[in-house]
Amino acid sequence: MTVFQRLHMPSLGGATEWLNSEPLGPAELRDHVVLVNFWTLTCINWLRQEPYVRAWSQAYRDDGLVVIGVHTPEFSFEHDIELVRRATKERGIDYPVAVDNDYGIWSAFDNHYWPALYFVDREGIVRDQHFGEGRYEESERVIQDLLGIERELVPVVGLGVEAEADWDHLRTPETYLGYGRGERFASPDGAAPNEARAYGLPERLRSNHWALAGEWTIGREQVVLDQAGGSIAFRFHARDAHLVLSPGAREAIPFRVLLDGEAPGPSHGVDVDEDGNGLLGDGRLYQLVREHDAVRKRTLEITFHGPGAEAYVFTFG
């Protein structure tokens, strides 16, 4: 177990709403071991961690473990409580979720990461913490130690967007598209923040770079398509390619994905068919590519058949 300054578990009173539970506080949590998990619904790192947190909740709740998810939004559209409800249902989360739209719990814990785990003993003392993916065996052993039990670890296999990344072949980093954190933008003449303008693709897209084609506005958080037919291209090296998307205030927006200029076929992600067709229906992370053969450099191009599409961040696995 990690050694660090022992602190009492901060208050959960900053929650703006609770899902799957009435509000929880010291009285309700007394004599329980508590695992607090900070997440946001579009975070690929949380999505790949979540099968483990789900499994621990189910395996150890009768031993006295209470898992509490804290949903603190990263992007503006993630404040929508209905999207949080939907993500909770789709991921099969049956443990309590504190909705932290005002960052009250985030600030109380002085947290800075998605995902983040805080391990709290029966006396309400934070005994361990972990940020990001991984360290699953050690984390489960911490839970067992705090519960005073010892048994075989729970078998966990992530599927779909929850599948563990192919770390041996992953060569492309997470890439934000808004000008606040954007980098490696390759459209000729560069970006014009907060200005509607036409963009084009370069003659050659370098590895780990991206570009726009069509009429777009580049905002702080995201790029927004102003006219139908615009596209985003990315040259990547990974097994999986994902993009956080939202239709904004629009109805569902059809889109199509091409890989190296062709339909993806068996390399399509869970949100795209073999011809590359998909539908942007709500704000979330979309898996566009899932490679089953040898992982290599590929060029992805996604074209939207309606205006209003918002794109936030590419993630890879």
C-alpha distance (Angstrom), angle and dihedral (degrees) to the residues before:
residue distance angle dihedral
M1 . . .
T2 3.79 . .
V3 3.80 114.7 .
F4 3.80 115.4 -135.2
Q5 3.78 139.5 129.5
R6 3.82 110.1 -50.5
L7 3.79 111.5 -126.5
H8 3.77 133.8 177.2
M9 3.78 112.5 -107.4
P10 3.83 108.1 -91.8
S11 3.78 120.4 -119.5
L12 3.81 123.4 -81.1
G13 3.80 89.2 -156.7
G14 3.81 92.6 109.5
A15 3.81 92.0 72.8
T16 3.80 112.8 123.9
E17 3.82 91.9 -158.8
W18 3.80 140.5 -6.9
L19 3.80 128.4 -133.0
N20 3.83 124.3 -159.3
S21 3.81 90.7 6.3
E22 3.75 148.8 45.5
P23 3.83 113.3 -103.8
L24 3.79 112.0 -66.0
G25 3.78 126.0 -144.0
P26 3.82 139.9 154.5
A27 3.81 93.2 -63.8
E28 3.80 94.1 53.5
L29 3.81 93.5 43.0
R30 3.80 97.7 44.7
D31 3.83 113.4 131.6
H32 3.82 91.9 8.8
V33 3.77 130.6 113.3
V34 3.80 107.0 -125.5
L35 3.80 130.2 -155.0
V36 3.82 112.7 -165.6
N37 3.82 114.1 -161.9
F38 3.82 119.6 -169.2
W39 3.80 112.1 -154.9
T40 3.77 144.4 156.3
L41 3.78 121.3 -151.5
T42 3.83 98.7 -119.4
C43 3.81 97.3 46.3
I44 3.82 111.5 116.7
N45 3.81 91.0 -162.5
W46 3.81 90.2 57.5
L47 3.81 92.4 43.7
R48 3.81 90.0 56.0
Q49 3.82 91.5 46.2
E50 3.80 96.2 45.7
P51 3.85 98.0 80.3
Y52 3.80 88.0 63.1
V53 3.81 95.0 47.3
R54 3.81 89.8 48.1
A55 3.79 91.3 49.5
W56 3.81 93.2 48.4
S57 3.80 91.6 49.9
Q58 3.79 91.7 52.8
A59 3.81 95.9 41.0
Y60 3.80 99.1 47.7
R61 3.81 107.4 28.0
D62 3.81 91.6 97.4
D63 3.82 88.0 52.9
G64 3.82 91.3 57.4
L65 3.82 104.4 -87.7
V66 3.80 119.1 141.4
V67 3.81 115.7 -168.8
I68 3.81 115.5 -159.4
G69 3.77 120.1 -169.8
V70 3.80 115.3 -154.0
H71 3.80 112.1 -159.7
T72 3.80 108.2 -156.4
P73 3.83 111.2 173.3
E74 3.80 122.1 -125.5
F75 3.81 97.5 -173.2
S76 3.81 127.9 42.4
F77 3.81 95.6 -113.2
E78 3.81 90.7 55.1
H79 3.82 88.6 74.2
D80 3.84 86.7 76.9
I81 3.80 103.9 110.2
E82 3.81 91.7 -155.2
L83 3.80 90.4 60.5
V84 3.81 89.4 51.0
R85 3.82 90.4 49.4
R86 3.80 90.6 49.9
A87 3.80 93.3 48.1
T88 3.80 90.4 48.7
K89 3.81 90.7 52.3
E90 3.81 95.4 43.2
R91 3.81 92.4 50.7
G92 3.81 91.9 48.0
I93 3.80 92.9 -120.0
D94 3.80 109.3 169.3
Y95 3.80 98.4 163.8
P96 3.86 122.7 92.7
V97 3.80 117.4 -72.9
A98 3.81 121.7 -162.1
V99 3.81 111.7 -154.2
D100 3.81 106.3 -139.2
N101 3.81 102.3 -172.2
D102 3.81 93.1 148.3
Y103 3.85 94.2 47.7
G104 3.80 89.7 -120.2
I105 3.82 95.7 136.8
W106 3.81 92.1 37.4
S107 3.81 89.2 56.3
A108 3.81 94.0 43.3
F109 3.82 89.7 56.4
D110 3.81 91.4 39.6
N111 3.80 85.2 -130.6
H112 3.80 122.9 173.6
Y113 3.80 105.4 174.4
W114 3.80 146.9 72.3
P115 2.94 113.9 -120.6
A116 3.79 106.4 24.8
L117 3.80 129.0 164.8
Y118 3.82 125.3 -157.3
F119 3.82 118.8 -171.2
V120 3.83 114.7 -152.4
D121 3.82 125.5 -170.3
R122 3.81 127.5 -139.5
E123 3.82 90.7 -90.1
G124 3.80 91.4 58.2
I125 3.82 95.2 -105.7
V126 3.82 120.0 140.0
R127 3.79 102.1 -125.0
D128 3.81 102.5 173.3
Q129 3.80 143.0 4.3
H130 3.78 138.1 -165.5
F131 3.80 131.7 -170.5
G132 3.80 125.6 -155.6
E133 3.79 130.6 -2.2
G134 3.78 128.0 -35.6
R135 3.82 135.0 35.6
Y136 3.81 88.2 97.2
E137 3.79 98.4 148.6
E138 3.79 92.6 49.2
S139 3.80 91.8 46.2
E140 3.79 92.4 52.3
R141 3.81 90.0 48.4
V142 3.81 88.7 53.0
I143 3.81 89.0 54.1
Q144 3.80 91.2 49.5
D145 3.80 91.7 47.3
L146 3.80 92.2 51.8
L147 3.81 90.2 47.5
G148 3.81 91.6 47.4
I149 3.81 94.9 -123.2
E150 3.79 137.1 114.5
R151 3.81 125.2 -157.3
E152 3.78 143.3 131.4
L153 3.79 115.2 -58.1
V154 3.80 118.6 -102.9
P155 3.85 113.1 -100.7
V156 3.82 110.8 -122.4
V157 3.80 130.8 -176.1
G158 3.81 119.9 177.9
L159 3.80 117.1 -144.4
G160 3.80 132.8 -163.6
V161 3.80 111.8 -11.4
E162 3.83 87.6 -4.2
A163 3.82 92.7 63.6
E164 3.79 115.8 118.9
A165 3.80 113.9 -102.1
D166 3.79 120.5 -101.3
W167 3.79 91.9 -113.9
D168 3.82 93.6 176.1
H169 3.81 92.3 63.8
L170 3.81 103.9 25.7
R171 3.81 109.3 118.8
T172 3.81 103.2 155.9
P173 3.84 123.6 81.3
E174 3.78 130.1 -141.6
T175 3.81 106.6 -81.1
Y176 3.82 126.5 -159.2
L177 3.81 118.6 -152.2
G178 3.82 104.5 -160.4
Y179 3.79 117.0 89.2
G180 3.82 91.4 -114.2
R181 3.80 92.2 74.7
G182 3.80 103.7 -2.3
E183 3.79 122.7 133.0
R184 3.81 141.9 165.9
F185 3.82 92.8 37.4
A186 3.80 108.7 167.6
S187 3.82 108.8 -177.4
P188 3.83 111.1 125.3
D189 3.85 114.5 -95.0
G190 3.81 92.0 20.4
A191 3.79 130.4 -114.9
A192 3.81 128.6 -34.5
P193 3.83 106.2 -156.5
N194 3.82 117.4 -136.6
E195 3.80 92.0 -3.2
A196 3.81 126.5 115.1
R197 3.79 107.7 -129.6
A198 3.79 143.7 142.0
Y199 3.80 118.6 -93.7
G200 3.78 131.8 -170.3
L201 3.78 138.0 -160.1
P202 3.81 119.7 -105.7
E203 3.80 120.2 -114.3
R204 3.80 88.8 -109.7
L205 3.79 125.3 20.7
R206 3.79 112.1 -146.3
S207 3.79 122.4 -137.9
N208 3.84 114.4 -76.9
H209 3.83 91.7 9.7
W210 3.79 128.7 116.8
A211 3.79 137.6 -161.7
L212 3.79 143.0 -173.9
A213 3.80 131.3 -127.5
G214 3.80 123.1 -165.6
E215 3.81 133.2 15.8
W216 3.80 111.8 -24.1
T217 3.81 141.0 156.1
I218 3.80 115.5 -145.2
G219 3.81 109.2 -146.7
R220 3.79 130.8 -178.2
E221 3.83 94.5 -95.0
Q222 3.78 103.3 23.0
V223 3.78 150.2 0.1
V224 3.82 115.1 -106.4
L225 3.79 124.7 -155.8
D226 3.82 111.9 -130.6
Q227 3.82 99.2 -174.8
A228 3.81 131.4 29.5
G229 3.78 116.9 -99.9
G230 3.78 98.7 44.7
S231 3.78 120.1 137.5
I232 3.81 144.2 -164.8
A233 3.80 121.8 -143.2
F234 3.83 126.7 -163.5
R235 3.81 131.0 -178.8
F236 3.82 106.5 -149.0
H237 3.80 144.4 162.6
A238 3.81 111.5 -147.0
R239 3.79 143.1 98.7
D240 3.82 94.8 -115.4
A241 3.80 131.2 32.6
H242 3.81 121.8 -165.0
L243 3.79 134.0 178.8
V244 3.80 127.9 -163.3
L245 3.80 106.2 -133.4
S246 3.80 139.6 173.3
P247 3.82 131.0 -175.2
G248 3.81 89.2 -143.5
A249 3.80 109.2 -149.5
R250 3.82 92.2 -24.9
E251 3.77 132.1 104.3
A252 3.81 118.5 -102.0
I253 3.82 113.1 -53.4
P254 3.83 121.4 -147.3
F255 3.80 116.8 -137.0
R256 3.79 139.1 178.4
V257 3.81 130.6 -144.6
L258 3.80 124.6 -152.2
L259 3.80 126.3 -170.6
D260 3.79 114.1 -152.2
G261 3.80 87.4 -17.5
E262 3.80 96.1 -53.1
A263 3.81 138.8 90.7
P264 3.82 109.0 -81.0
G265 3.81 95.3 -124.4
P266 3.82 110.4 -179.8
S267 3.83 89.9 -2.8
H268 3.82 92.0 70.1
G269 3.80 118.9 123.5
V270 3.80 125.2 -124.1
D271 3.83 91.9 -91.5
V272 3.82 95.0 51.3
D273 3.80 133.0 60.0
E274 3.82 126.0 -133.8
D275 3.81 90.7 -88.5
G276 3.79 89.6 54.2
N277 3.80 96.5 -109.0
G278 3.79 120.9 145.8
L279 3.80 140.8 157.7
L280 3.80 125.7 -127.7
G281 3.79 99.4 -146.3
D282 3.80 105.8 152.6
G283 3.77 141.3 -1.5
R284 3.83 111.9 -75.7
L285 3.79 144.7 98.3
Y286 3.83 113.6 -62.7
Q287 3.80 122.1 -157.1
L288 3.81 105.8 -140.7
V289 3.82 102.4 169.0
R290 3.80 133.3 31.4
E291 3.80 111.5 175.0
H292 3.81 117.1 -152.3
D293 3.79 99.1 174.6
A294 3.79 128.0 55.5
V295 3.82 111.6 -34.1
R296 3.80 111.0 -119.7
K297 3.78 141.1 147.2
R298 3.78 111.9 -60.3
T299 3.80 135.3 174.6
L300 3.78 114.2 -132.6
E301 3.79 121.0 -163.7
I302 3.80 121.9 -175.3
T303 3.82 118.6 -168.7
F304 3.81 122.9 -167.1
H305 3.80 119.5 -146.0
G306 3.78 94.9 -155.2
P307 3.81 137.6 39.9
G308 3.79 125.5 -103.2
A309 3.80 100.2 52.1
E310 3.80 111.7 149.1
A311 3.82 120.5 -156.3
Y312 3.80 121.1 -168.4
V313 3.80 116.3 168.1
F314 3.81 140.5 -5.9
T315 3.79 116.6 -138.1
F316 3.80 128.6 -175.8
G317 3.77 139.4 -158.8
